Amino acid sequence: MDIDGLLLRKSVVAGSGLIYWAGVLIQAQRVRKQIGRSPNMTPRTGKERVLWLGWMLVIVGWIGQPFLVRVESAFACVRLCAACLQPFWLVLGILLVLAGFAGTLWCYAIMGSAWRIGVNQAEKNQLVTDGPFARVRHPIYALQVVMLAGALFLLPTIFSAVLLALHLICVWLKAADEEAYLLATHGERYRAHIARTGRLVPRLASGA
């Protein structure tokens, strides 16, 4: 693989991680100004702290791995899969990263001041069911997975696959916690929403 091609891949992965998580901080500041308090930026339970630690590992790995990858790496976890470095995977990876980021901005616009990072059981937050939320209960988490899948196609290493798997575990557990809170807060209205949507992908007509 040529050096310029690898540099492009590494730049897209590291740059997408930096831009995405900087965007999360900007969104948090924007919502803080709208609601006059923190959008639950601090974990409140032991489980949330563990999940946030997992996410920090994902964030650091997402942004940092490109600086470790070499064509001839001595470490198997950051050694590129040569068979997966065809131009098709480069294009697909870039498209997934861009689609994930654009979709996230759409979700931010739909959620408005209802956007939160964590759960505050004492707060009755608005239930959002418009836009992508009409088909998927946690589209922001799903779009993060899409972006990390793009990063995997761009830098096909064992480490990229581990990051994607770790992130999937974190978002699945976090989504379950948020759903328990929303069920307690919105009751049958949210139960009906669950019945017609999927957690991370749209629910099939068969009900799966």
C-alpha positions as CSV (number, residue, x, y, z in Angstrom):
1,M,0.0,0.0,0.0
2,D,1.3,3.5,-0.8
3,I,2.2,5.9,2.0
4,D,-0.2,8.6,0.8
5,G,-3.1,6.1,0.8
6,L,-2.4,5.1,4.4
7,L,-2.0,8.7,5.4
8,L,-5.4,9.5,4.0
9,R,-7.0,6.6,5.9
10,K,-5.3,7.6,9.2
11,S,-6.3,11.2,8.7
12,V,-9.9,10.4,8.2
13,V,-10.1,8.1,11.2
14,A,-8.3,10.4,13.6
15,G,-10.0,13.5,12.2
16,S,-13.5,12.0,12.4
17,G,-12.9,11.0,16.0
18,L,-11.7,14.5,17.0
19,I,-14.5,16.3,15.1
20,Y,-17.2,14.0,16.4
21,W,-16.4,14.2,20.0
22,A,-15.6,17.9,19.8
23,G,-19.1,18.2,18.4
24,V,-20.5,16.3,21.4
25,L,-18.9,18.9,23.7
26,I,-20.2,21.8,21.6
27,Q,-23.7,20.2,21.7
28,A,-23.4,19.9,25.4
29,Q,-22.6,23.5,25.8
30,R,-25.4,24.5,23.5
31,V,-28.0,22.5,25.4
32,R,-26.6,23.8,28.8
33,K,-27.3,27.3,27.6
34,Q,-30.8,26.4,26.6
35,I,-31.8,24.5,29.8
36,G,-29.7,26.4,32.3
37,R,-27.9,23.4,33.7
38,S,-25.7,20.5,32.7
39,P,-27.2,18.0,30.3
40,N,-26.2,15.2,32.7
41,M,-22.6,15.2,31.8
42,T,-21.5,13.5,35.1
43,P,-22.2,9.8,35.6
44,R,-24.5,9.2,38.6
45,T,-24.2,5.5,39.3
46,G,-21.4,2.9,39.4
47,K,-22.7,1.3,36.2
48,E,-22.6,4.6,34.4
49,R,-19.1,5.2,35.5
50,V,-18.0,1.8,34.2
51,L,-19.8,2.5,30.9
52,W,-18.1,5.9,30.6
53,L,-14.8,4.3,31.2
54,G,-15.5,2.0,28.3
55,W,-16.4,4.9,26.1
56,M,-13.3,6.8,27.1
57,L,-11.3,3.8,25.9
58,V,-13.2,3.8,22.6
59,I,-12.6,7.6,22.2
60,V,-8.9,7.4,22.9
61,G,-8.5,4.3,20.7
62,W,-10.6,5.9,17.8
63,I,-8.4,9.0,17.8
64,G,-5.1,7.5,18.9
65,Q,-4.9,4.3,16.9
66,P,-4.0,6.0,13.6
67,F,-0.8,7.3,15.2
68,L,0.2,3.7,16.0
69,V,-0.6,1.9,12.7
70,R,2.3,1.0,10.5
71,V,2.3,-1.1,7.3
72,E,4.9,-3.3,8.9
73,S,3.8,-3.2,12.6
74,A,5.3,-5.5,15.1
75,F,2.0,-5.6,17.0
76,A,-0.7,-7.9,15.6
77,C,-3.5,-5.7,17.0
78,V,-2.4,-2.6,14.9
79,R,-1.2,-4.5,11.9
80,L,-3.2,-3.7,8.8
81,C,-5.0,-6.5,6.9
82,A,-3.4,-6.2,3.5
83,A,-6.3,-7.9,1.8
84,C,-8.7,-5.3,3.1
85,L,-6.9,-2.2,1.8
86,Q,-8.6,-2.1,-1.7
87,P,-9.9,1.3,-2.9
88,F,-13.5,0.0,-2.4
89,W,-13.1,-0.3,1.3
90,L,-11.5,3.2,1.5
91,V,-14.5,4.7,-0.3
92,L,-17.0,2.7,1.8
93,G,-15.2,3.7,5.0
94,I,-15.3,7.4,4.2
95,L,-18.9,7.3,3.2
96,L,-19.9,5.5,6.4
97,V,-18.0,8.1,8.5
98,L,-19.6,11.0,6.7
99,A,-23.1,9.4,6.8
100,G,-22.7,8.8,10.5
101,F,-21.7,12.3,11.3
102,A,-24.4,13.9,9.1
103,G,-27.0,11.7,10.7
104,T,-25.8,12.7,14.1
105,L,-26.3,16.4,13.3
106,W,-29.8,15.5,12.1
107,C,-30.5,13.8,15.5
108,Y,-29.2,16.8,17.4
109,A,-31.6,19.1,15.4
110,I,-34.5,16.8,16.1
111,M,-33.8,16.5,19.8
112,G,-33.2,20.1,20.5
113,S,-33.0,20.8,24.2
114,A,-34.1,17.3,25.1
115,W,-30.6,16.0,24.3
116,R,-28.8,14.4,27.3
117,I,-25.6,12.5,27.9
118,G,-26.7,10.6,31.1
119,V,-29.8,9.8,33.0
120,N,-31.2,11.9,35.8
121,Q,-34.0,9.9,37.5
122,A,-35.3,13.1,39.1
123,E,-35.8,14.8,35.7
124,K,-38.8,14.3,33.4
125,N,-37.3,14.7,30.0
126,Q,-39.2,15.2,26.8
127,L,-39.9,12.0,24.7
128,V,-38.6,12.5,21.2
129,T,-40.2,10.3,18.5
130,D,-39.8,12.4,15.3
131,G,-37.3,12.0,12.5
132,P,-34.9,9.1,12.9
133,F,-36.4,8.4,16.3
134,A,-39.6,7.3,14.6
135,R,-37.9,4.1,13.5
136,V,-34.9,3.6,15.9
137,R,-35.0,4.4,19.6
138,H,-31.3,5.3,19.9
139,P,-30.2,6.5,16.4
140,I,-27.2,8.5,17.8
141,Y,-25.7,5.3,19.3
142,A,-26.4,3.5,16.0
143,L,-24.7,6.2,14.0
144,Q,-21.6,6.0,16.3
145,V,-21.5,2.3,15.4
146,V,-21.7,3.2,11.7
147,M,-18.8,5.6,12.1
148,L,-16.7,3.0,13.9
149,A,-17.5,0.5,11.2
150,G,-16.2,3.0,8.7
151,A,-13.1,3.4,10.8
152,L,-12.7,-0.4,10.7
153,F,-12.9,-0.4,6.9
154,L,-10.4,2.4,6.7
155,L,-7.9,0.8,9.2
156,P,-8.7,-2.9,9.2
157,T,-6.9,-4.0,12.3
158,I,-7.7,-6.3,15.3
159,F,-7.7,-3.2,17.5
160,S,-10.4,-1.5,15.3
161,A,-12.6,-4.6,15.6
162,V,-12.1,-4.6,19.4
163,L,-13.1,-0.9,19.6
164,L,-16.3,-1.6,17.6
165,A,-17.2,-4.6,19.8
166,L,-16.5,-2.6,23.0
167,H,-18.6,0.3,21.8
168,L,-21.5,-2.0,20.8
169,I,-21.5,-3.5,24.4
170,C,-21.4,0.0,25.9
171,V,-24.2,1.4,23.8
172,W,-26.4,-1.6,24.3
173,L,-26.2,-1.4,28.1
174,K,-26.5,2.4,28.1
175,A,-29.6,2.2,25.8
176,A,-31.2,-0.4,28.2
177,D,-30.7,2.0,31.1
178,E,-32.2,4.9,29.2
179,E,-35.2,2.8,28.2
180,A,-35.8,1.8,31.8
181,Y,-35.8,5.5,32.7
182,L,-38.1,6.5,29.9
183,L,-40.5,3.7,30.7
184,A,-40.7,4.9,34.3
185,T,-41.2,8.4,33.1
186,H,-43.5,8.1,30.1
187,G,-45.2,4.7,30.8
188,E,-47.5,3.3,28.1
189,R,-46.6,6.0,25.6
190,Y,-43.0,4.8,25.6
191,R,-44.0,1.2,25.7
192,A,-46.0,1.8,22.5
193,H,-42.9,3.5,21.0
194,I,-40.8,0.4,21.9
195,A,-43.4,-1.8,20.1
196,R,-42.9,0.0,16.8
197,T,-39.2,0.7,16.8
198,G,-35.9,-1.1,17.1
199,R,-33.2,-0.3,19.7
200,L,-30.3,0.3,17.2
201,V,-31.8,-0.7,13.8
202,P,-35.4,-0.3,12.5
203,R,-37.8,-3.0,13.7
204,L,-38.7,-5.5,10.9
205,A,-42.3,-5.9,9.9
206,S,-42.2,-9.4,11.5
207,G,-41.6,-7.7,14.9
208,A,-38.0,-8.8,15.4
